[in-house]
Every structure is written in C-alpha cells, then in structure tokens.
Amino acid sequence: MTRCKCLIYGLLLVSFITGSAGCARAARDTTGFEMVDSATIDAPFMDVWQMTKTVLREKELQIYTRDKRGVFVAYTPSQKRFFLKPERTRYTLKLERITGDNTKVTIETIEQVFGVTMLTYPGWHDRKTTDNTMALAILDAVKARCEARETENS
C-alpha cells in the first residue's frame, strides 16, 4: 500500500512539473528594438511621396508596400552572415501632411534575422537595431530631391 501511494504521488509530482513548465512561451517582446528618425520637408505630400519612391528604388531596396496614404515598407536584400542565417533590414516610412506645403517623413529601422524554432514557423524575427545610417541617407536624399525640384520649379 505504501508503495502504491509513493508511485501515485510520484506520478502526480512529475505530471505537475511537466504541466507547469510547459514548452510554449510568450512571444519575444521587441519593443525598443527599432530606431526612429524623422524630418520635415518643405514640399507637398504627393511630391514627397514620389521622391521617396524614387529614392528607395535608387538605394536598391525591395519595396514591399507602397500606400498612397503615406506608408512605405522596404527591405534590404537578405544576406547571409558567416554562411549561417539570412539577415535583412526593414524600413517603414510614414509620410504625414502637416500643412499644404509641409510633409513629415518618419522612418523606422529594424534589423531582422530569418529563423525557426521547434515551436514556430520559419519566418523573420526582429533584432535590436544598431545602425541607422541608411535611414539617415534616405531622409537626406528625399530632402535633396525635393529641394532640387523646388528650385527647378521656381
């Protein structure tokens, strides 16, 4: 009888430990991983939208989404670092009308790595961003193109 009780208590303890530990976990919190830069450009919204599209193409970024309401999502081509994991950078550009001739451009930069675990589907996972030089270059190029266009029209 004592042996049976020990066996039952042992099985209950093992089932409790495995049930409470579990394999699933919450998704990784990625808040604060991105770098955000913004600039105000003295040009109408549609001109800034066209110039942004042109600059992204010139920088050889893959434009995934372009929305006439003012959103671009662009990616660098994926590259393998040390022949292991593919990596890329995602740029999310948001254009907002401030006034008739002023447009605010906000660019969010986040690095991504392609990976899979036993519990997830293969996909791109966000990583902490350490370099935003390309984002600043995009903002400067859009500003320069808009200023050049304004001087041509004057």
C-alpha positions, 0 to 999 in steps of 0.5 A: 500500500505504501508503495502504491501511494509513493508511485501515485504521488510520484506520478502526480509530482512529475505530471505537475512539473511537466504541466507547469513548465510547459514548452510554449512561451510568450512571444519575444517582446521587441519593443525598443528594438527599432530606431526612429528618425524623422524630418520635415520637408518643405514640399507637398505630400504627393511630391514627397511621396514620389521622391521617396519612391524614387529614392528607395528604388535608387538605394536598391531596396525591395519595396514591399508596400507602397500606400498612397496614404503615406506608408512605405515598407522596404527591405534590404536584400537578405544576406547571409552572415558567416554562411549561417542565417539570412539577415535583412533590414526593414524600413517603414516610412510614414509620410504625414501632411502637416500643412499644404506645403509641409510633409513629415517623413518618419522612418523606422529601422529594424534589423531582422534575422530569418529563423525557426524554432521547434515551436514556430514557423520559419519566418523573420524575427526582429533584432535590436537595431544598431545602425541607422545610417541608411535611414539617415541617407534616405531622409537626406536624399528625399530632402535633396530631391525635393529641394532640387525640384523646388528650385527647378520649379521656381 
